[in-house]
Amino acid sequence: MLTVDELRSLPKVALHDHLDGGLRPQTVIDHCAENGHELPTTDPEALGRWFFEAADSGSLVRYLEGFAHTCAAMQTREQLVRVAREFVLDQAADGVVHAEARWAPEQHLERGLTLREAVEAVRDGLAEGMAEAERDGRAIVATQLVTAMRHVETPTTEIAELAVEYRDDSVVGFDIAGAEHGFRPSRFQESFDLLRRHNAHFTIHAGEADGPESMWEAIQLCGAQRIGHGVRIVEDIEDLHGPRPRLGRLAAYVRDQQIPLEVCPTSNTQTGIAATIAEHPVGRLAELGFNVTIHCDNRLMSGTSLSREFALLSEAFGWGLAEVEKATVAAMRAAFLHHDEREALVEGIIRPAYRAARRGETA
């Protein structure tokens, strides 16, 4: 069984990590004090526990309250720069070599920032973090994914246009996030059409709070290149744990096309996909050949790290170095970077590190 410490030393790739779900508790305290926003507690350790317990409570009201506090701590240029910088440093400390920070610029305008100023603040924070991490000997590539909130009354293409405008300036893609059930991806069809006309990248949350139908829309109507979560694809598989599982048309298409699934195990236990990690469908999906990648979703709310997620999968499903490497390479090749940049990280950093780890394991 692989431990968190062992995994922390290995290169990993974070594609599904919400910027407003991974703040340091002390940063939330500092920024909310500046903004006059009241918190449940101003003790960092206690606040960290509060966020986890709220997310783990089974109460949607309490779960969403956590994001109200973190968004309240991200309302000025200086605050966004610090949060983005710390995002990079925390990822690098966990052995992550590539990270996409996804966030919704429209939620960070309460103190006068424009959408563009917000994006540029995160860009500058990511750059500061990368430079500092490299000085410390932990090179990391960090980019941002801008998201639109899917439950707005009238969807617009504003955030998709922002993704296109800043596509060569740290923004690598687009997503829609927020309430999934009742707010199907096709509501943002104009945004996805615009992105495809500009050859731009996008992923879509689907198959978590809503079923396989939401994945069908995201893939076949909207053209998603990756699916955020996607674990409810198991509802289109008969006899999932039997000797001869039967894949429905959609499940077979997702597997055959090797559409990357951005799976977030601990987060999924908090939102009811599975009661425990051992009962999570990710192990079986990987066995069946789906293109499974592993992520944290919200590190603060889930009290987790990418090393911890892999350690949990190692404990639950017996994943060793081979399985962790496979999921990591899959994530790197699904990243919204140019092909040569992805392959440079795969062949120059990821594979050599796992080869060295296997030699040590054998010895």
Secondary structure, 3 states (H helix, E strand, C coil): CCCHHHHHCCCEEEEEEEHHHCCCHHHHHHHHHHHCCCCCCCCHHHHHHHHHHHHCCCCHHHHHHHHHHHHHCCCCHHHHHHHHHHHHHHHHHCCEEEEEEEECHHHCCCCCCCHHHHHHHHHHHHHHHHHHHHHCCCCCEEEEEEEEECCCCCCCCHHHHHHHHCCCCCEEEEEEECCCCCCCHHHHHHHHHHHHHCCCCEEEEECCCCCHHHHHHHHHHCCCCEEEECHHHHHHEECCCCCCCEECHHHHHHHHCCCCEEECHHHHHHCCCCCCHHHCCHHHHHHCCCCEEECCECHHHHCCCHHHHHHHHHHHHCCCHHHHHHHHHHHHHHCCCCHHHHHHHHHHHHHHHHHHHHHHHHC
